[in-house]
């Protein structure tokens, strides 16, 4: 794919996977609409993107604010004429006691950010893509969405919902010129996974993972899951009977 001149609307851009994707795509000449809550980090990132050959606009908003997301997409389109690619990446882990205690407001926050935040981003771009007959929507979901994981009820639910939503979306828009790519990474060393005492299986370094994200987007894959070792185990777990899955998954301690 020739990224030069491609217009990318990227949520969750201020750190981790989003920040690394922004830098990688800026090096390839993309024009980026950077979306996240933290303005200072976004401004620093935008300056870096410009310095390495890209273009960048900053939108310091919360993805749970439907109106703000729509306005940001409108502003980016007014600047460049269209949006080629949405990367719905914004997400939180909910790895705290309130969420693990199933407190409704804490669980809601995870689902609002991870799932409904992605829905807001889709709503902001998809109709214009359909009218143009061209576009790509990318969901950064997770292997955690395949089956429920211990101490991860809210996060697994949000990612399972995200995967199902984007698969349904693909069925709705694939005949209208819009492709949908669902990326399901495993453990990647980012601020989201920092501070955990226990070892995470097949943990990937961010620098090694980013080319896999870009490859999936460039090839317009319907699904991409990595690392392959963990993806194979997780996929196998989907077909395990409940008693066996509970015995194996119940021992996992990587969220601690």
URPE-V258122 format. One record per helix or strand of 2 or more residues. SS is the DSSP state (a for helix, b for strand). FROM is the first residue (numbers start at 1). LEN is the number of residues. If there is no record, write none. Layout:
SS|FROM|LEN, SS|FROM|LEN
//
This chain:
b|7|5, a|16|12, b|31|6, a|39|13, b|55|6, a|66|15, b|85|4, a|97|4, a|104|29, b|135|6, a|143|3, a|153|24, b|178|8, a|206|13, b|223|4, a|228|11, a|242|8
//
